Amino acid sequence: MSIPVSLNMNLRGIGQSATLAINERSKALRREGRKIYGLGLGQSPFPIPQSVVDSLKMHAHEKDYLHVQGLPALRTAVAEFHIKKDLADIHPDQVLIGPGSKELMFLLQLVFYGEIILPSPSWVSYHPQAHILGRPVRFIHTSFEDKWRLTADMLERHCAADNDNTKPRLIILNYPSNPDGGSYTADELEAIGFIARKNNIILLSDEIYGQLHFEGEHVSVSRYYPEGTIISSGLSKWCGAGGWRLGTFSFPPQLSWLREAMAAAASETYTSVSAPIQYAAIRAFKCGINIERYLWRVRKILKALATDTVRILQDGGVRVHMPDGAFYLFIDCTPFAEKLHARNIHNSMDMCEALLQETGVAILPGAAFNRPANEFTARLATVNFDGAKALAKCETIPLDTPLPDSFTKTYCKETLDACKRIVKWLHD
Ligand SMILES: Cc1ncc(COP(=O)(O)O)c(C=O)c1O
């Protein structure tokens, strides 16, 4: 008997995510004894704050299934976090806890019946999620010159060119952004919020890197378009706990229908997030002085590293903007296009493959972030260093004292070396 292959049509052609694929390729090369500079995977290198780890230990015995929407005390802590950080006025009843914000995004795209608008470049998983669910996607392409930012004008032009401006639409905005680390000013967010409201577009504001804004000045678009904005956040990036799988969505009361539908879908799928993790997350979202200090140090290290890596790349002729937060750089190697074509490299995938083979530097092609394939863009995740060591050293330096020039050379040497290798390879 042979079992017939019968896959959901929407999953045909969907492969492993680009991030996981480059990881597998890097592992294979490492097994061959090659030195690999892993700038592919974007996970926080820093340890989880000790008080949060202690809280997890204390709650290891919690074994009950919890409320599908999340532990009430955690929802309260998340709502208060958003209020305290001046992001949005959220009520605990309007918070939904999920096993990572990625899963919540998938559920949102499942329950929302309409078109998804994505600025490009955009994070690797939004588009595949929409594809799996059969949701139509429209891209708004930004450019290096726009600092890869969506502007209110672009959104307005997009809406004006749409021949059905009444259909349900959802736009996903991510800032500080993966892949480029850029954020928006309050004025820019106000203008975007205005156009979204005018066109009745729901806005999913992915603020997973909000607390990693280098200056601690993250602003949410929800301030300007509260009734239409869902804020997405979680523990993965600012708290260094990606593997704990805890994400949060905060809704305005006007979008309760989406929250309720998502909770219904959650109750039939994952039931609730792991109980001990939810209890420990209360500690994280309550913040307090020690966690704030941790955050200031993490931002200080990430900013110093961004400054030094951007300098190496820009001095080497690579087009790249200084990020506002997070731990990514989005490079544009167009100035080397002629040289690359001469080496039979015609798109971002070829470029990253050749770079990995010839230098051992693993980065992700711009195509994975919905950039046109023939462009020479790519994302570097600058976090392949020992975050615990860097943080421990940073703790010995007063908070208001800048890090010495030698800091990144000592604690993030491999990241700097990888950038130098990229530059050298482009010039060879
Ligand atoms: C922009 C962005 N959004 C969402 C996520 C998902 O985060 P999590 O599912 O860990 O909450 C990530 C993770 O890499 C991300 O970079």
The ligand as an ORCA input file, in Angstrom:
! r2SCAN-3c Opt
* xyz 0 1
  C       9.910     41.279     14.249
  C       9.598     40.065     15.039
  N       8.335     39.865     15.415
  C       7.978     38.773     16.112
  C       8.912     37.824     16.453
  C       8.436     36.590     17.193
  O       8.801     36.609     18.505
  P       8.239     35.545     19.556
  O       7.360     34.594     18.826
  O       9.431     34.915     20.139
  O       7.442     36.382     20.544
  C      10.246     37.999     16.100
  C      11.250     36.971     16.430
  O      12.296     36.853     15.869
  C      10.593     39.155     15.373
  O      11.864     39.384     14.999
*
